[in-house]
């Protein structure tokens, strides 16, 4: 059975590494306050030649609204190809949010404290 492993940083951030279908790897912070599946920096989207599929409006925790581009990203996850929606960020942080975990048994994910 395939598993994925992550780590907990000294700043207590849970990190998982995901691999895009074109072998680009991205370290993502697991952010349970983010309701989407993935948020990836624009640089990664452009480097991976992932097509942008549209835009959406999002409300930030501060209450401010932003408009961001969206992409469908193919990733290798738990030994299978999976397509997830990614919000494209102009920042440098990559996030995994609550939508990402839909249908995934938690017993398949382990974290090591570093």
N, C-alpha and C positions, 0 to 999 in steps of 0.2 A: 504494500500500500504506500503510495506517495505521501510525503509530508513536506512541509515547509518549515524553515527555522528562522528565527529572528534573534534580536538581542535587545537588551535594555541598556541604554547609555548611562553614564554617570549622572547625567541630568534627568534621569528617570523617564526618558522617552523610549517607547517601544518602536523598534525599527524592523521592517521586513524588506528584503531585497526582492524585487520583481524583475523578471526578464521579459522584455518585449520580444515579439516574434522574430525581429531581426538581430537578436542577440545583444541588444543594448540593455544593460542592467541599471536599475534605479533603486537607490535606498529611499524608502518611504517611511515617514512617521505615521504610525497608526493613530488617527485622530477621531475619537468617537463623537466629537462635536461637529464633525463634517459629515453631512448626510449623503453626499454623493459617493461614487465608487472610487475614483482616482482624481487627484489634482496633480498635473504634471507641468513643469516649467516649459514654456514655449520653445526654449533651446532644444529640449529633448524631443519634442514633437517634430520640430523642423529637421533635426538630425536623423530621425527615424522615418521620414517621409510619410507620416501618418496624415491621411486627409482630414481636413476640418469639415465638419458636417453641419455647423450652424452656430447660433449664439443663444444664450439664455441669460435671464436676470436672476441674480442671487442676492440674498440678504446675508450680510456678515453678522457676526456676533455683536458687533458694535451698533447694529441697527442700520448701517449704511447699505445701500444697494449698489451692486456693480453689474456690468454686462461683461460676460466672458465667452470666448469661443469654446466649442465642444468638438471632441474627436472620438471616434470609435477606435480603440486600441486593442490589438491582439496580443495577449500575453501567454506565457507558459506558466501554468499554475497547477500544482498538485498532479504533475505529470500529464496534463492535458492542455490543449489550446482553448483559450477562453477570450471572448470579446467583451470588453467593458467600456462604459462611457467615461471619458476623461474631460474634466474641466481644464482648460489651458490657462496657466497662470503666467503673469509677467515677472513673477518673483523667482526665487531659487528653490523654494521648498517643494517637496513631493509628498503628497498625503494619500493615505488609504482611509476611506471613510466607511460609514455604516452600510451603505448600499453594497459595497464590495463583499461583505460577509453573508449576504442573503444566500441561504441554502448550503453553506459550508459548515460541516461539523467542526466544532471547536477542538475536538480531540486530535485533529490533524495539524495543529499549529503549536509549536513550542518556542519558548523564548529563553535565551541564556542571559544571565545577569553578568555584565562586564564591569 
